[in-house]
């Protein structure tokens, strides 16, 4: 079965950086879209950044200019470079992968990112 595993979360001070990685295993196809979502305390899950198989990206307004999403189509991995982190970035970050042709949608277990002030 398809499984997404995130890594790279942790505790950092405001202004610091973290790099999240997500590896997809058990997939026989390239995902149409891969990306990252997050859910802060008492909030709903929201889109952070996505990237299509062609390299087209989409970012939440709150992270534009600070976060960069990238992927390796051959390995089915997606990374999120997070710079200039703010306390409001504190959340559980989830990796997501979709394949529109198969109507599939997969999620990782999430990795905690905590930004202290």
N, C-alpha and C positions, 0 to 999 in steps of 0.2 A: 504494500500500500504506500501511497505518497505520504511522506513525512517531512515537515519543515522544522528545522532546529535553529534557534537563534542563539547568538553568543555576543559578548562584548559589553553587556550592561554593567553598571556599577555606580559608585558614588563619586561625584566630582564637585568641585567648587564652581560657583558662577564664573563664567568666562572661560572655563576649561573645555576640553574636547573629549569625545568618545567616538569610537567606530564600531557600529553594530554589523554583524554578519549573519546571514541566513543561508543555510544549505538545504536544498531539496533533494531527497533521496527517494528511490522507488518510482521515478517518473521516466516514461519512455518518450516524452515529447517536451518541446520547449513551451513554456508558459507564455500566453499572450501578454499578460501584464503581471509584474511582480512589484511588490512595494512594502511599505511600512505604515502601520496604523498605531495609535496609542490611546490609552485610556488612563486619565488622571483620576485622583481620588474624588469620588462623588460626581464624576462626569461620564458622558457617553463616549464610546470609542469613536475616534475621528481619524480621518486621513492625514498622514504626514507627507508622504511622497510615494509616487509610483513611477515605474519605467516600463515601457512597452518593449517588445522584442526588437523593434527597430531603433530603440534608443530615445524615443520621445518621453519626456519627463513631465510630471505634474507635481506641484508643491503646494502645501497649505500656505496661506499668506503669512502666517506667524513664523514660518521657518525659512522663507525665501531669503537667499543670500547668506544663510548660516549653515544649512544642511545640503548635502549632495548625495543623491542616490545613484548607484551604478550597478551593473549586472554583468555576469559572464554567461552568455547563452549556452555555451558548450557544457558548462558545469552546472547550470541551473542554480546559480547563487546570486544573491543580491546583497549589497552593502549599503550602509547609511553612515556617511561621515557627518558628525555633528560638531560644529564649532560654535564658539561664543555662547555656550549653554547658559540658560536662564533658569531660575527656580521654577518658573511655570512650565518648563519642559519636563518636569518630574512626572513620570507616568510609567506604566507597563507598556512596552513597545512590542507589537506583534508583527510578525512577518506574514505576508499574504501572497498567494499565487493563484492566478486564474488562467483557465484555458477556455476561451469563448466557444471554440469549435466543439468542445465536449461538454460545455456547460458546467465545468468543474470550478470549485472554489475551495482552497485549502488554507489553513491557518496554523501557525506555530503556537507553542505554549506561552510565549511571551518572555521578555527579559526586563527586569526592573532597572530603570534609570532614575537616579536621585541626584538632584542638583541642589547643593546647599548655598545659602547666602552668606 
